[in-house]
Structure formats: C-alpha cells, structure tokens
Amino acid sequence: MLDLGIFSQNTPDGDTTWAMSLLSGLEFTLILVALAWIVAMVLGTLLGIVRTTNKRWAVALGDAYVELFRNIPLLVQFFLWYFVIPEFIPPLKRLAVAMDPTQFQLLTSVVCLGLFTSARIAEQVKSGILSLPRGQRMAGYAMGLTQGQTYRYVLLPMAFRIVMPPLTSESMNLVKNSAVAYSIGLTELFFRTREMGEMTFQYFAAFGAATLLYMTVAFSINRVFAWVERAVAVPGYLGGKS
C-alpha cells in the first residue's frame, strides 16, 4: 500500500528525510549529467570531424575509438574505470587515494559516461557532416577558408542542425545511463532510491518518486532541445519551414 508519509520520515541516521535524500541524489545526477554532457559534446564533435577528414590514420583511430566504447557494456566500463584502470596508472591510483571517495566516484562517472556518450555523438556528427552536399565544403575552400575554418563556419553549423533530433535523444539517454553510476557507489538518484526501498520496504513509493524525477529531467531536456531546434532551423532542412 502506498504511504506518501514515508517521504517526510527521517532516514535511519536522522540527518534528513527520505524526500530530501532523493533530492540529494537528484543533485548528484544533474551534476554528473551536465559534466558528462560537456565532455561528450566536445570530444564527440572532435572525433566526428576527424572521421570525415582525408587523413586515413586519423579516421582509423577515430573509428577504433568509437567501436571500442560502443561495444563494451556501460556497466563493465564503470568497473574498469573505477577498479581496474587506477591499478595500472600510478598517478591515477594516488589521486584515488588522496581524493574524497565521493569526489573520485563522481570524477570516474563523469569520465566514463562522457567517453561512452562521446563515441555515440561522434557517429552522429560524422553522419551530419557527410549528409551535407559536397559543394558546401568546396564552396568554403573556394572562398579561401582553411579546412578548420570550413568546418567551423560552414559544415558544423549545418551538421548540428541536421543531427539535433538524435542529439536530443542522446542527451536524454545520458540521464538514464547516469543510473549505472550507483554500481561504483556514487550516491546519485538511483542509489538513493534503492537505499530508501531497502530500508523502508516502500519500493513503490521510492521507485515511483524516482520515475517522476527522471521523467521530469528527461522531458525538460527534450523541451530545451526542441526550442533550440526551432530557433536554429534552416528552411529546407528538417524542421525548417520552406
């Protein structure tokens, strides 16, 4: 039976209520998602660009990166970054020992989620660039622009408009994937939800509240991207009016 009063009850340690505990987890989730999104967008964009150049070695490295991170389950990647990789990189192990456990868990989660998502965004950016008419690239060169300037001023602005819908989905997926961070002990929303369920046996209330919070965040991201898509739409391309 659903007991909404459980949210106003104190947690076993008496420091806060279950409602505030869930909101504390949501705060960690939002921080993780924001930082991982920045990492993913920057790295994914660079990889997407590299994979559309005429340098075969760079394209091969970019392809290898994408295949590596796309084909290893996210849960396994979390364990590798948190438990395995620090053992082989002494500076990273020293950092793990020196940092507060929660801070290192957050750092690991940002790196893991950011790299995992960057591989997916790289594929989308690449597809967006390759979908453009070849004449746009040639027009940039004809105007005297360098390759870097052509990407910056001609290709990327159009490519991002084209791939805005899949970027929206990827950003929403990032929110959902953040729940895997509980596996290394990060006290994000899913961690707090399980904690509440296991200690109170009010699983319906705990997971019902978590579902509403996840949906609210994901829907908010969807609406923001929808607004951006309409604001930057170009006539003749996807959502742009003819």
Stockholm file with secondary structure:
# STOCKHOLM 1.0

chainA/1-242         MLDLGIFSQNTPDGDTTWAMSLLSGLEFTLILVALAWIVAMVLGTLLGIVRTTNKRWAVALGDAYVELFRNIPLLVQFFLWYFVIPEFIPPLKRLAVAMDPTQFQLLTSVVCLGLFTSARIAEQVKSGILSLPRGQRMAGYAMGLTQGQTYRYVLLPMAFRIVMPPLTSESMNLVKNSAVAYSIGLTELFFRTREMGEMTFQYFAAFGAATLLYMTVAFSINRVFAWVERAVAVPGYLGGKS
#=GR chainA/1-242 SS CCCGGGGGSBCTTSSSBHHHHHHHHHHHHHHHHHHHHHHHHHHHHHHHHHTTSSCHHHHHHHHHHHHHHHSSCHHHHHHIIIIIHHHHCHHHHHHHHHSCHHHHHHHHHHHHHHHHHHHHHHHHHHHHHHTSCHHHHHHHHHTTCCHHHHIIIIIHHHHHHHTHHHHHHHHHHHHHHGGGGGGGTCCSHHHHHHHHHHHHCCHHHHHHHHHHHHHHHHHHHHHHHHHHHHHHCCTTSTTSCC
#=GC SS_cons         CCCGGGGGSBCTTSSSBHHHHHHHHHHHHHHHHHHHHHHHHHHHHHHHHHTTSSCHHHHHHHHHHHHHHHSSCHHHHHHIIIIIHHHHCHHHHHHHHHSCHHHHHHHHHHHHHHHHHHHHHHHHHHHHHHTSCHHHHHHHHHTTCCHHHHIIIIIHHHHHHHTHHHHHHHHHHHHHHGGGGGGGTCCSHHHHHHHHHHHHCCHHHHHHHHHHHHHHHHHHHHHHHHHHHHHHCCTTSTTSCC
//
